[in-house]
């Protein structure tokens, strides 16, 4: 079954689901605390403020914004529209005037008759002036009544059109028509004489009134648009609303209400709770998605997940308690270091950003917090493992403390008042906070290791000590296996380093992967000096003896309290590989019997991570290369082909299906192995043999004579 298929069949343990829900609910409560339980005060306008009130969030300054909006609305002019009833009434009155004049002209038709012998007598004011509603002089009236029909008709048409033009001009005030009256008279004067021009002016002034009335709906719409166009004046986070001892004016009072300091602002509570819910939900979703993509095994590892839950709840409580303290005393860096050392560096970096955002929601007034927490949280995750290694401790710690101070400088230059004594003091305190973080991290590691059985870098380094009880026994009781394990460790460490896996864990795992051979050392080739005991054993018995080194190794490891990640190398370094030598021996001895291949396979887990897979490959390649190339044949090109074939056989056999290794990783591993093998099997320059001295022949007679002489 492939790893993906296996994951689909596995269910996330209830324990992990419950812890996730608890952490989620706790985050909601801690983040939304200020909104769920608001601290309100009984204040009124004119009262002396008992406290300093600063804005904990951004909000609208309703008082100043309303002033700006009212001013913008007042600047909008009234919208007018033509009242057609008034226009029609004006034109109707003009028409009535000309009808009255026409009637007067008809009554006096004999006088106007062209057959009349005498000139027309002028009208007296009392005769007909009372019959019209326009204040014309007798002379003007006499002229318009007695003039020719053509002139009258032309004047009637011209004056009506001029009045129509005036009404179409949409003038909202009566005073605006003054200029139009003079223009009308000027236009008439171009076609008629001064009498008719004056008559036209009198008629227009008598009937023309304002025909534009205010459009209240359009005017209000324009004013509302002007109000809406005003950019709200905002109260900024951290802005002082009123100081203790100052009188609360209307502006301060409205701002305090808007910010929730006065009364129960339901909208504020709802928005705060809803915003907290959304923010925490998104953060948790991203964290869970990250674990699903890159750390899927954690979803099924109760111990590791419980450790993460404990660290998270610890930092959540500490952040809530430490909100009033300056930003450089944040516990986020402690969380990042512990998470990096005890679980995973990349997960620590991601979660440090997440908890930084949660902390900012708790204390939104602190603008300097987010940059400080994110930068130094990620840095803490990256260098945590270096800090606990003595060789790198001082340089890593110095770099961390220095960056803490530099981040404070950056914060003050961006958000503060620039260079100041306060900035220098904050930088010093940030450095103190960094030292405290490192000290607490380093000092608490034994506690975390003890409680959760976590394997840290220090634990692994302790397991590499040659004076360790198991390694000492391995050297004394099975020197061949000890040497084999050292070579496998060199191969695995080089390969894991090149592919980015945990090379220290791989080296330690290689040291201990074959400790089970101490039970029956003579049954393994590297410890044999004379005959091979397997030559005298049935194949199935040999299989049982060989398999015993895995089960026996696990029992021995438990007895000596070897950490589980190291025990995984014992359990997984053969996986379900086939013991081909004994299968071949069985099939050769019984050619007519169908042999069950599964009986000749190791009944253990295949490698579950890159490190155990690399040790499996290193174990296989070391043994095979030693067997094939130990008799002087050191053709390195052939050796590399052989190594690649061994790796491919493991891949084809399905032993690497759940290891997380890619094809590119396998190529890198092969090159890494060959780099080590070339160092082991390089050609040596033959040393010249020393010259053999010629034998000295002693003449005994001469010797005796010299003695006598």
LODO-376853 format. One line per field, with one value per residue (C-alpha): z negated, y, x negated; residue number from 0. Coordinates in steps of 0.001 Angstrom, whole numbers, plus 500000, padded with zeros to 6 digits. Each point is the difference from the previous one (the first is absolute). Layout:
REM residues N
pz = [Z;...];
py = [Y;...];
px = [X;...];
n = [NUM;...];
***
This chain:
REM residues 709
pz = [500000;500957;497463;501493;499861;496455;498942;501406;497926;496799;497816;498012;496316;497857;497606;502675;501173;496445;499387;503248;499043;496499;501451;502488;497379;497601;502749;500660;496318;499484;503172;499556;496249;500312;502103;498119;496625;500879;497315;500082;497965;498838;501548;501245;501877;497644;497561;499066;501429;497275;502339;503108;502926;503137;503090;499993;503588;502992;499964;501608;498270;500470;498519;502381;502954;499549;499952;503296;501505;498963;501544;503256;500112;499347;502960;502389;501807;500076;503071;501884;502541;502340;498831;503238;498381;499291;503523;501552;497794;501089;503662;499462;498448;502956;502334;498036;500298;503752;500131;498082;502356;502947;498613;499617;503536;501193;498062;501649;503439;501568;498834;501475;503224;503073;501373;497100;501073;496787;498015;496975;496812;497177;497114;496683;496897;498566;503074;500141;497636;497433;502438;500003;497176;501219;498935;503433;500662;502177;502720;499907;499880;502847;502072;499519;500599;503029;501740;503008;499612;501475;497506;497140;501030;500418;496611;498339;501394;499231;496408;499261;501276;497935;496842;500821;500275;496630;498369;501531;498476;496633;497765;496320;498663;501164;499904;502690;502566;499874;502656;502141;499962;501425;502577;501024;500593;501998;502161;500622;500828;502860;501581;498685;498777;496440;499227;500760;498195;496896;500297;500176;496891;498051;501044;499056;496619;499343;500568;499791;496594;498817;501413;498324;496673;497639;500607;496432;500902;502432;497666;497115;502243;501003;496403;498976;502746;498675;496498;501257;501915;496806;498836;496391;497465;498182;496456;500323;497895;496860;500463;496776;499623;496659;497220;496325;498472;503287;500507;502354;502865;502566;502452;497346;498752;503465;500603;496685;500931;503428;498483;497461;496869;499252;500142;501655;503645;501443;503482;498619;498023;502992;502405;497486;499346;503685;500978;497328;501140;503636;499220;497703;502415;502915;497950;498816;503510;501405;497205;500491;503775;499537;497738;502524;502829;498343;496648;500557;497510;497183;500501;498781;497400;496620;498125;502449;500420;496234;499762;502631;498212;496691;501523;501724;496894;498026;502369;500276;496237;499735;502792;498256;496679;501525;502128;497708;500255;502706;503339;499594;497140;502232;499351;503721;500446;497171;501732;503340;498532;498096;502945;502339;497707;498830;503161;503303;501099;502952;497980;497293;502467;501339;496552;498645;502643;499083;496270;500776;501838;497121;497576;502126;499900;496197;499901;503208;498523;500026;503572;499292;498930;503340;501664;496869;499369;503595;500758;496764;499840;503400;499070;496716;501912;502439;497505;497044;500790;500347;496606;498208;501692;497957;502998;501458;496841;499464;503606;500517;496712;500784;503436;498501;497290;502505;502389;497071;499397;503714;500334;497128;501808;503186;498096;498372;503258;501799;497331;497202;499579;501497;498031;496292;496602;499882;503182;498542;496774;501957;502038;496831;498514;503255;499749;496398;501183;502650;497430;497736;502880;500774;496318;499414;503219;499200;496346;500644;502665;497545;498666;503468;500959;496835;500214;503697;500730;502689;501766;500277;501569;496614;499414;503383;499346;496680;501804;502272;497044;500568;496252;500102;498516;503152;502386;497685;499978;503781;500433;497655;500812;503742;501366;503573;499506;498224;502960;502407;498015;500129;503778;500346;497759;502233;503113;498460;498521;503309;501949;497511;499894;503796;500252;497043;497551;496337;500410;496243;499448;502935;498567;496576;501542;502011;496841;498347;502909;499580;496213;500097;501613;496598;499101;502742;501485;501664;502342;501802;502655;498640;496729;501505;500015;500887;501348;500612;497583;502556;502175;497467;499346;501917;501873;497853;496814;501430;500764;496396;498676;502331;499207;496312;500256;500626;497273;497596;500823;499205;496659;499175;500952;497752;497168;500366;500543;503495;501414;502407;503031;499656;499437;503309;501771;498392;500978;503536;501375;501726;500475;501772;502101;501451;498643;503468;498877;497916;502539;502649;497666;499326;503653;500948;497320;500919;503700;500292;497068;500467;497384;498296;500508;497136;497525;501036;499451;496908;498243;499014;500985;503171;499453;498943;500485;502081;497230;499419;503768;500509;497254;501701;503297;498290;498155;503207;502074;497369;499575;503721;501012;497294;501187;503699;499962;497070;502139;501764;502835;499524;503279;498707;503102;499607;496297;500641;502401;497355;497306;502243;500762;496281;499407;502960;498711;496702;501886;502234;496974;498459;497006;500588;500642;496666;499503;501642;502230;503578;503060;499861;496361;500982;502609;497418;497534;502543;500664;496254;499435;502788;498543;496778;501787;502113;496817;498640;503159;501507;501468;497823;501239;499445;497587;501331;498238;497894;501438;498557;498595;501364;497510;498326;500249;496940;500370;496686;500425;500711;497014;497661;501357;499397;496433;499431;501721];
py = [500000;503428;502754;502020;496997;499310;503573;499724;496894;501513;502137;502906;498957;501507;501223;502266;501250;500947;501838;501938;501096;501005;502082;501625;500910;501235;502255;501439;500730;501542;502097;501168;500596;503797;499834;497251;501707;503723;502445;502810;503232;502338;503282;503115;503181;502557;497383;499907;496837;497619;498127;500329;498625;498907;498427;496231;499746;502219;501677;502915;503380;500554;503508;501463;497965;501322;503578;499395;498331;502810;502549;498005;499712;503735;500795;498198;502444;499473;498111;501726;498611;501662;500144;499548;501130;503408;500183;499117;502552;502755;499173;499797;503475;501362;498352;501532;503411;499746;498634;503025;502292;498105;500474;503728;500135;498238;502394;502923;498442;502864;502429;497830;499415;501063;501431;502440;503620;501471;499185;497811;501857;499187;497918;501550;498269;499533;498361;496652;500018;498193;497135;498657;498822;501686;503492;501664;503704;501275;500742;496482;498495;502150;498994;496236;500167;502223;498650;497732;496353;498867;502008;498784;496364;500361;501675;497358;497178;501717;500881;496532;498407;502323;499180;496305;500381;501730;497186;497349;501693;498306;502991;499060;503581;502879;502356;497936;501091;503671;499605;497926;502794;502442;497444;499443;503717;500136;497069;501588;503318;498300;499155;502688;503540;501236;499855;496314;499333;501685;498141;496684;500858;500944;496823;497803;501664;499642;496215;498430;498515;497350;496644;498049;498353;498104;496235;498789;496377;500816;502599;497523;497333;502370;500941;496338;499263;502848;498543;496542;501373;501296;497712;499010;501427;496982;499476;498182;497054;501308;503551;501826;500712;501769;500229;499453;503329;501517;500958;497688;502087;498881;498785;497892;498634;498867;498406;498123;498689;498922;498184;498216;501702;501352;497891;496631;500493;496881;500717;500289;496762;498181;501253;499225;496479;499350;501340;497912;496917;500530;500758;496995;497719;501048;499603;496529;498983;501035;498195;496812;500203;500392;496938;498078;500879;499722;498222;497558;497475;502497;499602;496405;500480;500552;500737;502568;501686;500173;501700;502553;500578;500558;502488;501880;500231;501151;502860;500908;500442;501845;502406;500787;500637;502027;502354;502997;499445;501613;498194;498744;497697;497877;496219;499253;499503;497444;498141;500139;498623;497158;499047;500017;497885;497564;499641;501628;503204;500779;499374;502259;502849;499716;499810;502889;502237;498636;500658;503451;500889;498673;502102;503121;499454;499904;503288;501958;503266;498727;500752;499020;496496;498336;500691;499085;496773;498750;500782;498645;497101;498719;500611;498104;497034;500014;500153;498116;496738;501826;501614;496640;498735;501149;500568;502526;501250;503296;501178;499067;501598;503180;500227;499502;502637;502470;499596;500603;503364;500896;499226;502396;502702;499362;500198;503319;501490;498951;500370;501961;503364;498969;500027;500442;498764;497927;498211;499132;498772;497871;498489;499054;498436;498110;498533;499013;498403;498060;498684;499002;498169;498022;499218;498786;497966;498294;499471;498535;497499;497134;500475;499826;497039;498174;500744;499276;497673;502381;499423;503237;500730;499671;496585;498810;501253;498164;496773;500338;499774;496890;499390;499531;496594;498563;501325;498733;496530;500127;500768;497257;497235;500598;502017;499159;501327;503060;500790;499341;502409;502713;499738;499997;503093;501793;499120;500979;503258;501138;499123;501584;503163;500229;499472;502294;497295;499735;498756;499831;497743;497832;499556;499032;497646;498312;499492;498060;498346;496653;499764;496897;498093;499863;497075;497689;501808;496890;499725;503242;500138;503017;498157;496621;498917;496340;498009;501332;498425;500493;497327;497463;501487;499616;503224;500691;499697;502450;502382;499830;500606;502946;501543;499688;502806;502445;498811;499463;503426;501650;498184;501038;503598;500123;498550;502807;502663;500899;502725;498882;501913;498007;496741;500641;499360;496568;499202;501405;499537;496734;500766;497067;499221;496540;497757;498887;497750;497756;500044;498860;497315;498752;499900;498262;497362;499427;500810;498235;501818;503395;502252;502732;503108;501873;497581;501322;503677;502110;500558;503617;503552;501457;503346;502768;502977;500984;499282;496356;499454;501338;497702;497051;500881;500637;496668;498120;501736;499706;496269;499313;502183;498442;496510;500674;502384;498685;497845;502711;500863;503761;501139;503081;500383;496458;500620;503019;497982;497307;502515;501511;496511;499222;503225;499293;496481;501473;502484;497293;497805;502728;500561;503770;500621;501731;501616;503336;499713;501238;498613;503016;499182;496445;501305;502339;497118;497862;502784;500542;496289;499928;502966;498029;496744;501717;501208;496451;498183;502433;498689;500180;500615;496824;500463;498811;496972;500770;498597;496654;500238;497510;497312;500532;496965;499735;498227;498196;499329;503637;500982;497658;501221;503617;499115;498314;502751];
px = [500000;498626;499574;502875;502325;498868;500718;503513;500716;498601;502202;498657;500076;502742;497317;498497;503396;500987;496711;500415;503508;498836;497152;502377;502619;497311;498621;503447;500528;496571;500085;503607;499703;500104;503170;501819;499439;499725;498858;502560;500073;502759;498901;501846;499177;498460;498698;496319;498435;498794;497617;497903;502005;498147;501502;499557;501134;500579;503404;501796;499933;503718;499979;497403;501248;503544;498692;498201;503064;502338;497638;499853;503800;500462;497755;502352;502334;503750;501176;502882;502417;502480;503595;501932;503245;498470;498580;503328;501768;497579;500474;503740;500034;498046;502468;502928;498360;499782;503554;501218;498108;501461;503501;499368;498744;503172;502280;498332;499937;502114;497423;497306;501960;498079;503271;500328;499938;498654;496839;500414;500534;497601;501340;500399;498637;503432;501441;498173;496988;502006;500668;496399;497672;496845;498995;499675;500181;502894;497540;498539;503475;501213;497004;500401;503776;499941;496904;500264;500950;496676;497993;502164;499636;496240;499635;502156;497843;496682;500904;501366;496797;497804;501969;499749;496215;499899;501950;497716;496927;500757;499322;500622;500533;502142;497070;498350;502570;498917;497378;502346;502625;497469;498868;503640;500497;496771;501106;503418;498391;498194;503385;502357;499879;499528;503710;500275;496706;501381;503314;498094;498015;503139;501811;497034;499575;503717;500186;496551;499220;497512;501026;497107;500796;497610;499700;499707;499294;497182;498562;499918;498492;497196;499368;499939;497484;497877;500233;499076;497026;498416;497198;500724;497584;498572;498839;496684;498874;498310;501331;500773;503720;499902;497436;500667;501060;501218;503640;501868;501374;502556;497362;498245;503327;501119;496604;500151;503444;498786;497030;502194;498680;503471;503139;500433;499102;501621;498685;496468;500341;501437;497332;497238;501238;500655;496578;498280;501890;499013;496357;499535;501850;497812;496808;501005;501031;496618;498120;502043;499529;496245;499868;502108;497612;496618;500384;502836;498650;500544;503744;499624;497260;501673;496785;498652;503365;500472;496609;501010;503319;498196;497554;502808;502183;496965;499232;503696;500334;496685;500964;503293;498253;497166;502130;499271;496224;497810;499908;496415;501021;502221;499954;500326;496247;499970;502830;498163;496764;501631;502207;496986;497822;502672;502113;498995;498292;502294;503147;498585;499434;503561;501580;497906;501591;503441;499634;498552;503203;502082;497950;500516;503754;499755;498081;500700;498699;496423;498944;496389;500943;500718;496642;498078;501919;499979;496354;498589;502459;498838;496362;500462;501435;497069;497131;501507;498215;496692;500416;500182;496820;497032;497768;502468;501669;498205;499992;503674;501034;498067;501636;503453;499525;498543;502940;502362;498349;499909;503712;500709;497996;501986;503295;499167;498756;503197;502701;498355;498359;496674;496777;500612;498947;503175;498942;496604;501583;502488;497166;498137;503130;500603;496518;500716;503237;498071;497532;502889;501681;496841;499428;503563;499939;496710;500869;503457;498933;499375;503526;501564;497825;501019;503717;500479;497054;498783;496700;498046;496654;498347;501547;498786;496489;499944;500940;496947;497596;497809;500010;503769;500824;501572;497357;497288;501541;500440;496296;498832;502490;500523;497051;500961;503542;498593;497749;502879;502212;497345;499775;503786;500099;497481;501999;503359;498747;498490;503151;502427;497935;500145;503776;500792;501101;498985;496423;499344;503006;498918;496492;501342;502559;497241;497944;502822;501803;498191;499639;502169;497119;498295;502283;498689;496968;498510;503016;499139;497297;498103;499351;499031;496373;500333;502964;503494;502559;502762;498424;501193;503452;503255;500901;503071;497950;497488;502851;501178;496478;499389;503379;499222;497445;502871;502383;497110;498605;503349;500175;496430;500728;503069;497974;497427;502736;498874;502342;502714;498628;496747;501898;501776;496692;499784;503585;499954;496468;501000;503686;501613;496934;499498;497199;498929;497119;502211;502834;497541;498665;503536;501031;496756;500465;503660;500394;503328;501644;501637;498434;502024;497854;501676;498390;496589;500815;499329;503367;499390;500909;498593;498183;502386;497672;496972;497499;501016;500187;496477;498661;501725;498286;496653;500233;500755;497323;497263;500491;500288;497051;497833;500935;499457;497034;497997;497680;498085;502403;500465;501512;501858;502169;501260;500433;502247;502166;500229;501033;502661;501354;500251;501942;502291;500696;501220;502158;501491;500646;502182;497729;499838;503704;500612;496610;500731;496916;500208;498216;497702;499232;499043;497579;498463;499722;498160;497495;499521;499368;497429;498179;499555;499147;497363;498367;500019;498861;497527;496759;496913;496438;497965;497137;496541;498534;496880;496665;498891;496399;497460;498956;496618;497686;497726;496585;499606;496250;499320;502114;498069;496630;501016;500883;496633;498089];
n = [0;1;2;3;4;5;6;7;8;9;10;11;12;13;14;15;16;17;18;19;20;21;22;23;24;25;26;27;28;29;30;31;32;33;34;35;36;37;38;39;40;41;42;43;44;45;46;47;48;49;50;51;52;53;54;55;56;57;58;59;60;61;62;63;64;65;66;67;68;69;70;71;72;73;74;75;76;77;78;79;80;81;82;83;84;85;86;87;88;89;90;91;92;93;94;95;96;97;98;99;100;101;102;103;104;105;106;107;108;109;110;111;112;113;114;115;116;117;118;119;120;121;122;123;124;125;126;127;128;129;130;131;132;133;134;135;136;137;138;139;140;141;142;143;144;145;146;147;148;149;150;151;152;153;154;155;156;157;158;159;160;161;162;163;164;165;166;167;168;169;170;171;172;173;174;175;176;177;178;179;180;181;182;183;184;185;186;187;188;189;190;191;192;193;194;195;196;197;198;199;200;201;202;203;204;205;206;207;208;209;210;211;212;213;214;215;216;217;218;219;220;221;222;223;224;225;226;227;228;229;230;231;232;233;234;235;236;237;238;239;240;241;242;243;244;245;246;247;248;249;250;251;252;253;254;255;256;257;258;259;260;261;262;263;264;265;266;267;268;269;270;271;272;273;274;275;276;277;278;279;280;281;282;283;284;285;286;287;288;289;290;291;292;293;294;295;296;297;298;299;300;301;302;303;304;305;306;307;308;309;310;311;312;313;314;315;316;317;318;319;320;321;322;323;324;325;326;327;328;329;330;331;332;333;334;335;336;337;338;339;340;341;342;343;344;345;346;347;348;349;350;351;352;353;354;355;356;357;358;359;360;361;362;363;364;365;366;367;368;369;370;371;372;373;374;375;376;377;378;379;380;381;382;383;384;385;386;387;388;389;390;391;392;393;394;395;396;397;398;399;400;401;402;403;404;405;406;407;408;409;410;411;412;413;414;415;416;417;418;419;420;421;422;423;424;425;426;427;428;429;430;431;432;433;434;435;436;437;438;439;440;441;442;443;444;445;446;447;448;449;450;451;452;453;454;455;456;457;458;459;460;461;462;463;464;465;466;467;468;469;470;471;472;473;474;475;476;477;478;479;480;481;482;483;484;485;486;487;488;489;490;491;492;493;494;495;496;497;498;499;500;501;502;503;504;505;506;507;508;509;510;511;512;513;514;515;516;517;518;519;520;521;522;523;524;525;526;527;528;529;530;531;532;533;534;535;536;537;538;539;540;541;542;543;544;545;546;547;548;549;550;551;552;553;554;555;556;557;558;559;560;561;562;563;564;565;566;567;568;569;570;571;572;573;574;575;576;577;578;579;580;581;582;583;584;585;586;587;588;589;590;591;592;593;594;595;596;597;598;599;600;601;602;603;604;605;606;607;608;609;610;611;612;613;614;615;616;617;618;619;620;621;622;623;624;625;626;627;628;629;630;631;632;633;634;635;636;637;638;639;640;641;642;643;644;645;646;647;648;649;650;651;652;653;654;655;656;657;658;659;660;661;662;663;664;665;666;667;668;669;670;671;672;673;674;675;676;677;678;679;680;681;682;683;684;685;686;687;688;689;690;691;692;693;694;695;696;697;698;699;700;701;702;703;704;705;706;707;708];
***
